[in-house]
Structure formats: C-alpha cells, structure tokens
C-alpha cells in the first residue's frame, strides 16, 4: 500500500486540477449558484424524507418525491430501475464524454427513523448531480451525469446489483460522519461484513408440568451467545461480532421451540472476516448439537471492505480547503477536517456499507460530513440532528465539493486516466489475499 501511496502522489502532481484554468473560480461559482438557487426546494425534499422514514425496499414515498423532483429539474428519470421497485436512475448528457455518478441513499432504520441520516445522503446526491448538470447545460463541460438512487443500504444491499454499474466511470457518495461529531472525512475505509438469520428450533412443552418433554430453543441461542463471548478473547481489535434475538415466544410457562436471531460478523477485509465467520458458524452449529436444537443459518448480507480512490479523495480535500474551508466560517471554525493522508494513517472505520462492494468495480469515494452535536449514529439523538438546518447546510456544502470533484473527471482526461490507473493498481494489490 505504501508503494501505491507514492505513485498516487506522483499522479496528483502531474494532473493539475481543472487544467489550472483561469475559469476555475468561475466554474465553481457557477456550480455553487446552481445548487444555492435550489436550496429551498432541496430543504423541502430533505425534510419530506426525514419526516416520512421508510425501511429498506419499502421507500415508496422517498422514491416518489425524489424522482418527481429530479424530473422537474430536467433529468431523464428511470423509476424502479434494475428490477428494484424503489431504485431509480436519473441522468443528463450533453454529448460524448465521460460519465460521473453520484449516489443517493434514502432508507431509514427500523424503529429509529433516519438515525443514520440517509435523508441527508439523498440530498447530497441530488444537489451534486444538479451542480454538474448545470455545467453540462452551459456547455463548459462535455459528458454525462448520473444519479443512482439505491434502496436498503441498512442491510438490504441495494447497491449490489451489478448492472447498476454499467456505463458508470466513478461513484461519488456523501455520508454523515460516523459519530455525528464536528468532523469531516473524505477517505473512508470500511469493513467487510456478513449478516445472517439463525433459526433454532426444537420441541415445545409446558414449562412446569413436563419441561423434560421439551427441548429449549432459547438454550441453543444462549449457548451460542456465551461461546461467542468466550471467542472474543481470540479476536483481533478490528474484528466484530453482533447478535440479537428477533423472534421467539413471549410467555415464560412454555418451553420455546423456536427462536430466531440475527448475527453479524465484521473484519477489516473479506479474508479476515471469513476467518471469524468460520469460527462463528462452528459455534452456532455446536450450540445446536449441545442443546438438541436444530440450527438453520440463512445469510442475507455480504458487504465488502471499501477501497476508496485516494486520488478522488485528495481532489475533494483540495477543493474543500480552497473553496469551503470550515475554518473560514465561524460556525465551523473549530471543526476537524481530516486529509486523506491522516485518515489513511489513522485506519478505517469499523462500519460497513454496500458502498464497499461498489469500490471493487470502479473508482469511488465516500465523503463524511458533520451534522453537529455528539449523538452516536443509529441513535435517536442522531435522528434529531439529521433533521436540523445545520445538518442540511453541511450536506449542501458537501454536495458542492463533490460536484467539483466530478467535474474534474469529466473535463480532465489526464486526471481521469490517472484515476483509473490508481484504482486498477489498488485492486490488484488488495486482491492478492482473496
């Protein structure tokens, strides 16, 4: 990876941003004005999604309001794209050239609403696509912009459809920073994860009259839970195991014959995740054998580790510092902004996303932005922060810089070729262990 870093720095040095054109500021002003002029509508869109949370593959309202708005803005919109009822593809082209893609997520968490801020992620994607579209309409840049609306990031893998990536040259995504803290990060390395349902089934009986006639399915889960806990002393610091009971009996005087639970395993790479997963599967089957319960494992999620484009992240960071440095605004002057070098040095986040899968097929970055406050993500407090004016403005600022990053690829052939060269070298390097 160190050799890759050195080659990337050389690439960046030889590929000057926006051709060092005299009109850089003019183009930035144009993009920013295009987004600012629609800010009221974008705020309404953001609020509409935040106030009407829908879980994965059920985002009917969000799909409707997003596609309606994009159509009003002049995009060619394909609803229910890729045989996914709540996915969409919005695009605009002014002729031959390269493609740039942005992404909008919009699913909510069960019982918590938008406690992961996907209303903001949806807004970033829409606003960034509008910024690039405006530059294309004015003829200053040639190419196409695509906005992909992907459902069910929270466990459903809405980005895992391979056909979604056809005709797309890169993928840019804005996300909220993991803890909702006062920080920005443009270089996210995410973990690989697998989630599965575990069904433990056995024989029911009256818990007082004849408990010996039953076999307790809950014992199977408890045994697995305890063995997984003992296994933690052999885990590496970056490994994760999660589990929760999702279905079962609700009265104490019945020996339960059915317990359904959900299990998750994470690692900082697919090979490392699979090492942990193999042991966890052994634990689950052993728990069944030891308690005379039948165990059935059904995987439902396979998210890969994320390999972000260092070049795209560096470009985003340079533009952020040049045009929208948080230090220049009293409201954000004390915020932390991590450079790609700092983020790489500090290591990746232990979260996971289907965005990781995307990064194995084309150059991609996932940019984190703050929502203010200190509530952790997937928390009711974070949900409230995600609906604030501050969070919306943070999303808009992020969209502006993502738009400029996308335009760099569209109008700078040398830069685009270097981006692909860096990505191919990175994927070749990380694929050795798979």
N, C-alpha and C positions, 0 to 999 in steps of 0.2 A: 504493500500500500504506500510505503514511503517513496518508492520509485514513481508510482502513479502521481503522487503529490508534486514531485519535482517536474514531471512532464506537463502537468496541468498548469503550473506556474509559468512554464515556458510558453504554453499555448496562449494563456491570457496576455502575456507580454507582447505577443506577436499579433494579437487580434484586438485592435483598438475599438472601444465601444462606439457604436453608431458611426463608424468610419471617421471619428473625430470631426464630424461635420459641424459647420458653422451653425447649422439649424438645429442642433441638439436641444437647446433650450426652447426653441420654437416648437419642436415636435412634442417635447414634454409638456409645454404649456397647452398645446392643442389636446393632448390626451387627458390632462388633468381637467381642462374645461369641459370636455365631453362628459366626463364622469360627474363633475360637480353640478353640471346643468341638470342632471337626472337624479340628484341626491334625494330630493323629496320622494320621488317615486321609488327609489331604492330603499329608503327608510320604511315606506309603507309596505313594500314587499317583504322586507326583513321582519317587520312586526307581525305581518299576517302569518308568516311561517312559525314565528316564535309563539304566537298566541294559539296556534292550532297544531300542536305536536302530533305526529303520526309515526308509528313504529315501522320498521323495515318492511318493504314491499306493500305497505298499506298507505303510502304517502300520496293519496289521491288528490287532496286539496293542494298540497305543495306543488305537485306535478302540474295541476291546472293553472295556478296563479303564476308559476314560473314560465310555463310555455306561452301563456297568454301575453305576459309582459314582453317576452323575447320577440314574439311575433309583432307586437306593437312597435318594437324598436327596429324592425326591418330584417330580422334574421329568418332564414328558411328553417322551419322547425319540424322535426320528426318526433311525434309523440309515441309513447310506448315502444321505443326503439329497442332493437336487439332482442325481441321477444320477451322483454321485461315490461310489465304493464305500467310501471311508474318511472321508467328511464326515459330520457329524451336526448336528442342531438339537435343543437342549433348551430347554424353555420352561415358564414358570409364570405364571398370571394369576389375579387375584382379582376381576376385573370390568373395567368400562370404564375407560379411561385411556390414557395414553401408553405407549410401549414404550421400553425401553432394552436395548441389545445389548452383550454382551461377546464377545471372541474368544479362542479357544484354538488355537494352532499346536502341532504335535507331530511334525513330520518332522525327520529327522536329516540330517547331511551324509555323502555317500559317503566311506567310509574314515576319517572323523573322529568319528563318533557325534554326540553333542549338543554340538558345539563352537560352536553358536550359541544354546544354552540354551533350546531350544524345550520341554524338559521343564518349565522354569520358567514359560514363557509359557502353557503349558497349565494349570499350577497356578494362576496368577493369574486366568485367565478363570473357572475353576471356582469358586475361592474368592470372587471378586467377585460372581458370579451367586448364590451361596449367601447372601451378605450381604444382597443386595437381596431375594431370595426370602423371607428371614426377616422383613423389614419388611413385605412384602406379606401374608404369612401372618398376622401380628399385626394387620392391618387399619389400621396407622398411615399407610399409603400405598396408593393405588389405581393399578392399571396392570399391566403385564406385563414380565417379564424374559426375555430370550432369550440363550442361549449358543450361538454358532456355532462348531463345530469344523471348521477349514479345513485340508485337507492341502496338502502340496507347496509351501510358501512358497519353499523353496530352488530356484527356477527353474521350478516347475510351474504357478504361478498359480492356486492353489486358491481364491482369493477373487474370481476374475474372472467367476464365474457370476452374471449379472445378477439372476436370480430369487432369489438368496440375500438380496438387499437388500429384497425385497418385505415390507412390513409392519414395517420397522425404521426407527426415527426417528433413531438415532445409533449410533455404533460406538466402543467403548472397548477399547483394547488395551494390555497391559503388555508391555514388551520389556526385555531386558537392555541396558545401555548399551554403546555400540559397542566400547569397548576393555576392558570389564570393570574399569574403574578405580573409584575411590571417589567416584562422582558420580551424581547423579540429574538427569533432564531430562524435563520434561513437554510440551515443544514441539518435536517433530521435524519438520523439513522435509527430505524425502528427494528423491533424484534420480530422473529418468526413465531407464529403461534398456531396451535391446533385446539379446537374445542370439540367436545363430543358429549352426547347424551349417554348416560349409564342407566339401564333399567335393571333393577334387582327384583326378581320375582320368586315367590315361594308358596307356602301354604298358610291360609288364614285359619285362626281358631279363636275360641273365647279365651281371653287372657286370664280369667280367674277359674272358670270351670274345667278347662282342658288345655292349658298352654302347651303341654307336651305333645298335643296333636298337631301343632303348627310348626312352621319354620319361619323365623322372623327376618323379613327382607330388610328391615331397618338395621339389623345386626350386620348384614352384608355391607351396607354403606358405612356404618360406624367403624367396622374393621378396616375398610379401605381408607377412611379418613385418618385413622390412627397410624396405619402403616405409611401413608404418605407423609404424615408428620414426622415419623422416625426417619424417613428417607431424606428429609430436608438437610440433615447434617452432612450428607454427601453432595449436596447441590453446590454448584458454583454461584458466586454472588449475583451473576446475571440471570440465573435460572428462576423460573416462576411456576408454581402450581396453584390452581384455583379450583374450588369446588363449592357447590351449594345444592341443597335439596330443592327440587322444583315441584314435585308432586308426591302425594302419599296419603295415608289415612289421617283422619282428623279426630279420632276418638281413642282413648287410652285402653279401653277394655277389649280391643281386638288386636290379636297378633297380626301385624301388617304383612300382607302377601305381595305388596307392590310398592316400590319406592323408585322414583325417577330423580336423578340428579344430573347436574351439568358439571363437567370437568374441563379445565383448560391447562395447557402446558405451553410455556414460552421459553425461548432461548435466543441468544444473540445471532444465531444463524440457523438455517434449516438442519444441517448435520447435528449441531448441538441440541437443538430442540428434539430431534428424533432420538438421541441418546436418552434424554429424560423421559420422552414419551414411551420408549420401550419398557423402561422400568415401571412407569406408572401403569401401563397395561398389564404387566405381570402382577402388580399389586391388586388391581381390580379383579383379575381372574382368581388370584389366590384368596381374596376376600370371599368370593362366591364359594370356592371349594371348602373353605374353613367354616362356613356358616350354613352349608347346604342350601344355598340360594343360586338361582340361575342368573347369570350375568350376560347382558346384551349391550354391546358398545356400538353406537352409531355416530361416526364423525359428521360434523356439519360445517366446519370452518377450517380453511387451510390458508392462512395469511403468511406470506413470505417476508423475510427480512428486507428492509428498504436500503437500496444503494443509490443515494441521491447524486445528481450531477454536481460535482464540485465547481465546474465552470459556470453553470447556471446560477448556483448559489452565490458565487463570487460576484457575478454581474448584478444580481439582486442587491447584494450588500453595498456594492459601489454606488448604485443608483440611489439607494436609500440614504446613504451618507451625503450624496451630492444634492439631492432634491428635498428629502423629507427627513432629515436627521432629527430624531426625537429631542436631542439636546437643544435644538433651536426653538422648541415650544415649551413655555413654562409648565404646561400641564403634564408634559412627559420628560422634562429635563433630567429627572433623576432615574429614568428607566435604564435598564441594562439592555444593550444591543450586542449580541454575540456575533463575531465574524465567523465565517466557515472554518478558519484555522482553529479558533477557540472551541467551536462546537465539536470538531473532529478530535481535538486533544482531550476534551472532557468526556468523550464517549457518547454513545447513543442513548436515546430514551428507551425505557423498558416497555412502552406501549407498543401496540401493533395496529396495522391497518391494511386493508386490501390495496392501498396505495403502494405498499411494498411489492405486491405482485406486478404492478404496472412498471416499476423501476427495473424489472428484469427483462422488459421487452423494448423499452425506449428511454431516452434521457428524460429525467423527471426530477422535480424538487417539490418539497412540501414546506411551506413557509409558516412559521408560527408567529402570532401577534398577540399582544396582551388585551385582556378585557377589563383590567383593573381589579383591585381587591386581592384577597388571598384565599378565596374558597377553592378547594381542590376540584378538578374536573370529575364528572359523574357524581355531583353533589348538588343538593337543592340550592345551596348558596351560589354555586356557579351558574345554575339555570337563571337566577335572577340577574346576575351580572351580564349574562349573554343578551338580555333584553334592553340594556341601557343605551343611552345616546353615546356615551363614551365608547362602548364596545363597537357600536355601528361606525363611528368615525374612525376607529382603529382599523376596522375592516376596509373602509373606503381608502384609507392611506395605503394599506397593503395592496389593494387592487390596482392602484395607480402604478406602483413599482413593478408589480407582476406584468402589467401591460407593457411597460417599457422593456422589461426583460424579454417578453415575447417578440416585441418589435425588433429587438437586436438580432434575433434568429431570422426573422423574415427578411431583413434588408442587408444583412452582412453575411455573404456566402462563406468567406474565410472563417468567420466565427462559427457558423453552422457546421461546417466540415470538421472543425476542431472539436466541437461539442460531441459529434458522433464518434470521432476518433478516441476521445477520452472515455466515452461510455463503453465502447467495444473493449478497450483495454481493461477497464474496471471489471466488466462482466466476465471476461476471460480469466482474470486473476481470481475472482471470488468463486468461479465455477469449478476450480481445481479440486476443492474439497467435497464437491457434491457427487 
